[in-house]
Amino acid sequence: MADTLDRPVVSTSNTSATGDRRVGIIGTLVIVAGVILALAGAGTWALVQTSLAGESITVAEDASWLAGEKVDGPFTAYAETDIIQQHTLESSGGKTYAELDREDPVRATVMNGSFLRASLFTSVVSFGIAAMAMGLGVVFVLMGFALRAIGHPRTA
């Protein structure tokens, strides 16, 4: 037991200049990744918004919210899916595509409504992923600056 007390204490922390420098380099790389992620998210958002706006879709006047608004964002796209579903169910007597007889002439209308809703939902999901990418990009940039501050401490 006396042997263990006589041994020198070795620090496991890496406070060498190269260790700190590596943290700063990693911080810089995280900042670059964050900027790329945020720009990719913003670009995706703009692309989806431009594509939706180019379709010249307007939320139906009888929609419960955002009626008459141009569909060019996640909320207007979602509002349009709601009213498409309502119109589709009204035309089919409350039945979904799967519930209709194969020979029912309304089945094609219900199918088109389902396709339109799926397309609009895809844009809503795309907006969500774009927003998430932008948010993560900002978080990465902040983490990168924090790592750089650790890697390059200011001396008094």
N, C-alpha and C positions, 0 to 999 in steps of 0.2 A: 504494500500500500504506500509505503514511503517513496517507491519509484515513481508513482504517478504524480506525486506532489512536486517532485523535483524537475519534471519536464517543463520546458518553456511553453508558454501559451502562444499558439499560432492563430492569427486572425484569419477568418475565412472571407472577410469582405475584400472586394477587389477595388481598391481606391487608386490604383495606378493610373498614370496618364493615359495609357492605351485603353484601359477598361472604360474610362470616362469618355474617351474619344469614340469608342465603338457605340456607346449608348447614344451619343450625339448623332452619329451617322445613321443609326437605326431610326432615330427621331426624324431626321431629314427624309429618309425613305418613307416613313409612315405619313409624313406631311404630303409628299408627292403622291402617294397612293390615295390619300384623302382628297386631294384636289382632283385627281383623275376620276375618282368615284363620284364626287359631287358634280363634276362637269358631265359625266356620262348620264347621271340621273336627270340633270337639267336638260340635256339634249334629248333624252327619251321623252320627258314630259312635253317638250316643245314639239317633237315629232308626232306624238299621239294627239296633242291638242290641234295641231295644224291639219292632221288627217281627218279628225272628227269635224272640224270646222269646214273643211272642204266638201264634206257630204251634205252640207246645208240642211241639217236636221234641226227641227224645232220641237221642243217639248209640247205635247198636245195641250190644247187649251183646257181640256177637262181633267188635267193632271192635278193631283192634290197639292203639289208643291212645284215651284219653278215653272209654272205653266207659261207658255209663250216664249220662254228663253231659248236662245240658240244653244244647241248641244255642242259644247267645246271644252268640257271639263268633267271631272269625276262625278260631281253632284248632279249636273244636268243629265249626264248619261244614265246615272242610276234612276233619276226621276222618270226618264223616258222608258226604262225597262219596266218600271212599275205600271205605267199606264198601258204599255203594250200587253202586259200580262192581263190587266183588267179587261182590255178590249178583246183579247183572245178568248178569255173565259166567257165573256158575254156572248161572243159569236158561236161558241160551242156548247152553250147551255151549262157552263160550269165544269165541263169535262176537259181533261188534259189530252194531249196527243195519244198517249198510251191507252186511255180509256175509250177513245172513239173507235167505232167499227172501221175496218179497213176500207170499206166502200163508201163511207160517209164523205160527201163532197166538202164538208167543212174541215176535214182532216188536213188538207193542203194549206189552208189559211192558218190553222193552229201550228203546223210545222214551220211555216214562214215566220210566224210570231216567235216561235222558239229559237229559230236561227238568228233573228234580229236581236233578241234578248241576249243570246250567247255572245254575239259580236260586241254588243255594248258592254256586257260584263267583262269581256276581255280587255276592253279599253279601261274600264274602272280598275281592274287588277293591274294593268300596265301603269296607270297613274300612281297606284299604291306602291308598286315596286320602285318607280322613279323617285317618289318622295322618300322612301326608305333609303335608297342609294344616296340621295342628297344629304339626308340626315346622318347616315353613317360616314359620309365624306367629311362632314363638319366635325364629327366626333374624332375621326382619325387625325384631322389637322390639329385639333386641340391636344390629343394624346401625343402627337409628334412634337408639338411645342413643349409639352411637359417633359418628354424624354430629352429633348435638346437642353432644357434648363438643368436637368439632372446631369447630363453629359458635359455641360460647360458651366459649372457653378461660378457665380460672380465672386470675386474676392474683394474684401473691403479695403 
